[in-house]
Amino acid sequence: MRRRDFIKVIAGSAASAWPLGAATQQQTPKPVIGFLRPTGAADGGHLVAAVRQGLRESGYPSDKIALESRWADGRLDRLPKLAAELFALRPAAIIGTSRRRWR
């Protein structure tokens, strides 16, 4: 077998095996950070933007972390269900309010 024919055979078999090897590799899921607020998105959207900016400044690009937001829109009775939704995502952290300002 000539050298060129041999190289073609090797290159062809490597190219045909490439998709199989790539398909078997599992993607590492992105870490999830949950954001839970009793207000609406319009009232707290600036806070999500601040979290994203803080992550970027800390060296965590936004394409490497998933930020999931849940908003109760002023209905505190919705918070347990929204918190359960976030917990089901198995987040690395959940950001929420530390004190109530509701009267």
C-alpha positions in Angstrom: 0.0 0.0 0.0 1.3 3.4 -0.9 1.8 6.0 1.7 -0.9 8.3 0.3 -3.4 5.5 0.3 -2.5 4.7 3.9 -3.0 8.3 5.0 -6.4 8.4 3.3 -7.6 5.3 5.1 -6.4 6.6 8.5 -8.0 10.0 7.9 -11.2 8.5 6.7 -11.6 6.1 9.6 -10.8 8.9 12.1 -13.3 11.2 10.5 -16.0 8.5 10.6 -15.3 7.8 14.3 -15.3 11.4 15.3 -19.1 11.9 15.6 -19.5 8.7 17.7 -16.8 9.9 20.2 -18.3 13.3 20.4 -21.8 12.0 21.0 -20.7 9.9 23.9 -19.2 12.7 25.8 -21.6 14.2 28.3 -22.0 17.9 28.6 -21.3 19.3 32.0 -24.4 21.2 33.2 -24.1 24.9 34.0 -24.4 25.7 37.7 -27.7 27.3 38.5 -28.2 30.4 40.8 -31.8 31.0 41.8 -33.2 34.4 42.3 -36.4 34.6 44.4 -38.2 37.9 45.1 -41.7 38.8 46.5 -41.9 41.7 44.1 -42.4 41.7 40.3 -39.7 41.6 37.7 -40.2 45.3 36.9 -39.4 46.2 40.5 -36.4 43.9 40.9 -34.9 43.6 37.4 -32.1 45.9 38.3 -31.1 43.5 41.1 -30.7 40.6 38.6 -28.6 42.9 36.4 -26.5 43.7 39.5 -26.0 40.0 40.3 -25.0 39.3 36.7 -22.5 42.2 36.8 -21.1 41.1 40.1 -20.6 37.6 38.7 -18.8 38.9 35.6 -16.6 41.1 37.8 -15.7 38.1 39.9 -14.7 36.1 36.8 -17.8 34.1 36.1 -19.0 34.8 32.5 -22.8 34.8 32.2 -22.6 32.0 29.6 -21.1 29.6 32.2 -23.8 30.1 34.9 -27.6 29.9 34.6 -29.5 32.5 36.5 -33.1 31.4 37.2 -35.5 34.1 38.5 -38.9 33.6 40.1 -41.1 36.6 41.0 -44.2 36.5 43.3 -45.6 39.8 41.9 -46.5 40.9 45.4 -48.4 37.7 46.3 -46.6 36.3 49.2 -48.7 33.1 49.1 -46.9 32.2 45.8 -43.4 32.2 47.4 -43.5 28.5 48.7 -44.4 27.2 45.2 -41.8 29.4 43.5 -39.1 28.3 46.0 -40.0 24.7 45.4 -39.5 25.3 41.6 -36.1 26.7 42.3 -35.1 23.8 44.6 -36.1 21.3 42.0 -33.4 22.8 39.7 -30.8 22.0 42.4 -29.2 25.4 42.4 -25.8 26.1 43.8 -27.3 29.1 45.6 -30.6 31.0 45.9 -30.6 34.8 46.3 -33.6 36.3 48.1 -34.7 39.0 50.4 -33.5 39.0 54.0 -36.2 41.2 55.5 -39.8 41.9 54.8 -40.9 45.4 53.8 -44.5 44.4 53.3 -47.1 46.1 55.4 
